[in-house]
Amino acid sequence: MNQQDLFPIRHDWTLEDVLDFFKLPFNELMFQAQSAHRAYFSPNQVQLSSLLNIKTGRCPEDCAYCPQSAHFNTALESDTLMAQEKVVEMARKAKENGATRFCMGAAWRSPKGKDFIKVLDMVRAVKALELETCMTLGMLDNEQANQLQAAGLDYYNHNLDTSAAYYEEIITTRTYQERLDTLENVRTANIKVCCGGIIGMGESLKDRAELLKTLANLPEHPESVPINQLVRVEGTPLDKQSIPDSFDFVRCMAVARLLMPASFVRLSAGRTEMSDELQALCFLAGANSIFYGEKLLTTDNPGIDRDHQLFNRLGIQSI
């Protein structure tokens, strides 16, 4: 029997199915997740993406975790859209350091007017470097998604963040359905989807299970599933949240792998607060992508040298 037959792609998961995975003894969950991972991927390869903030701050959304929201006083200095020449310079440097995908993020509710035209030019310029391109710009309508696809965009990131039930505790300026609508517009435009969530915002186990169920029951699984640990930023409503239990975080990674076995699962934000041992457990649980470089939009990320050292210790190859 083909190993992939043991872990088929499904879109009909129930909440009980997902919670049953979470309830497994830790070692059994890790074994199943690693087995699913090996059915679709090499167990010792990790994809590297680099992330650049191309427009900082003054976002009208009130996402409770975000230092770029205009609703919170986080002492973050805002800035206008970065010049294309600077973006290309940073993309070239990311490629030289081993990244294969270059992600660009702008703090907008949705892109507008001349700024959107400049973004399209950035996509073309970065694509010309033979890098995969990714953007996160807020909500997109059908026309915008099609224009990005025509410019050469490979991936669009638009996270669900948490469950539909808990969502209003975190964000009130945009609905859960609006997020799902953007994902549909992106998929219809034949752009690959990058979509995940954040662990550690005060959500329950049920909320984590519901988030992963929603992702896994999309008509097509996201090609990239970032699992973020909350980065606590002073001045945001969530700055006093406690760090999630390490084993609970790894369980989320493992369950994501089991529900979406053919997707790249990205160990994303929060790695600066993770030990090498915790990151190694995440890779064992099926994580096979990271953001690479010293910044994730506005928050810190492990340095390139530290990641190289960890990969060498674990025998991991970058792709």
Steps between C-alpha positions, in 0.01 A plus 500: 500500500619851417583684823287795387199268496537474878468879530258608226410861429166563670265797525234346724658513845271536801584681821500164677757366251733790571456487877575127491839581351567755774410241765753243380799426724779734392728227364217340300402836352860570403535156339185547293594855398852396399357207303264735313787739439722226352218388272514833315837662579862430574530499882820706502423789267363842597389771258633851569294814449602858568251767612527875444271772634449729202262740677500548877232607747182709498284199418128570563434144619493426875664154506583466869840342440629749244744785577417658163139577594416870520277414798794426734794697632797272441765763425537354153614752243274491196628533148368528147532240227862400445666590171518219249880527474533430874262205479697346215825553691359318803362221281837451336669480841239247620571281198875519563433381857309196381135608489291362214186705568482873568194620690396865514254639754320834519292626793179571312135405533517452123729644230383808313579712194856598419639290784350187347656582163839527673442166671436336162831641375674357809362155428634515143841622616543234770372229266772603253757393763367144465355501850153381594291802593253542785295799614285582801306821445172450685172432323488451122211513258482285186654761272795563731570129534497457123736795453744354752488165323567665165801679651646164602401462865545143620355514855266722694500496880177569685477330839177404674684555833260299719161331505186672375357490855801670661571739214299794637711490817802584285370710207187713459578704187478213253284188505606139478295466183693785341818306560347191342381709204854625438629142506236405243595794277867403519428135420269590212783709351726190508734643762627258763367557850705559815267489798536404863450637848644615831534292816502664843240777476288363785311256279381160619601159373166488319583828325833358382325190374233706322765716331685197365173333396398812306834506317489128424140516373562778249425382144878476451751486782726804527832418337668672794369491859681734740460413867597806705567530870373835626774762518407719795551868417469767766205727435283237332204347688676163507834615638443326835400160360703207626711297259321178395619173648770363271339158463163661420665701224668192354164320509352775281783451252449122496122521456543750214730249331249215541208705370691650206770242422603640160527865612815676611451569871700804603649551844443872486495788753623460856818305431718746692329377819540133406793282598683299237347190658146631458564590137644153441180347640299716260703369206446145627125575519495592132605865470698538177517873438626804691538872455867575462665827603516731798155664466141383454327820390567696822595227750829321555591166345804277562810608310614317189808361675288347778276328247802365311643364824171334595458345155857367515440346842181332379628397157231708327543621144341823380292502183 
